[in-house]
Amino acid sequence: MVHAFIMVKTGAGESEQLLGPVRDLETVTEAHIVAGAYDIIAEVDADEVYEVLKAASSGIQGLQGVTDTKTYIAMDD
């Protein structure tokens, strides 16, 4: 199992309307609006690293209003 965190930047004022679609992605287990350099943090669980990358690139980056993502793979169990 691969556990990861995807940090999401959105356009101004778009975080609230993007939270639902991010949460609806199959591999996303949790997602929260946060204050700081990024607007949303999504927690992802997948069988393979490829599935995490697919969630970030096809899933989250494919949503209109997303301007940038950064993915962190957890190294602990």
N, C-alpha and C positions, 0 to 999 in steps of 0.2 A: 504494500500500500504506500502510495506517495501522498504526503501531506504538504500543502503549499499555501502561501499567502499571496494574493494578487492585489497590489496597490493600484488604485484607479484615479486618474485625474479626469475631471469633467469640465465642460464649459460652464461659465458663470450661471448659477441658479438652476443647474440641471441635475444636481445630485439626488434630490428627492424623487424625481420622476424616473431616474435610472436605477434606483435601489431595487425596485420590484423585478425588473427584467434581469438584473444581475442575480438576485436570489433565485429566480426561476431556472437558471442554467442547471443542467443535470448534475454536474460534479460539485457545484457550490453548496457547502453545508451551512454556511453563515455568511452574512454580509452586513456591514455597518457603515453609516455615515460617520466620518471622523473629522476632527479639526487638525490642521497641519498642512504639510506639503502635498498630501493626497486627500481626496474627497471621500473615497469609499475604500474599505478594506474587505476583500472577499477571501474566505477560507475555503480551500478546495481539497477534496479527497478523491483520489483516482488510483486505478490499478497500475498504470504506467505513466512515466514522465511525459510521454507523448500526449496523453489525455489532458494533462495540466496545461501544456503548451497550446493545445487545441482550444481549451476553455479560454485562455488568455487571448489568443490571436483571433480565432474565428468567432468565439462567443462574445467576450467582453469588448474587444476592440472593434467588433462588427456593429456594436450598438451606436446609433447616432447620438452624438453629444459626448462621447468618450474621446479625450484628446491624447491620453498617454496611459501606459500601464508599466508596472515593474513587477516581476514575479520572483518570489523567494521560495525556494524548496527547503522544507524543514529537514535538518540533518539528524534529529534525535527521533526516538520511537514514539 
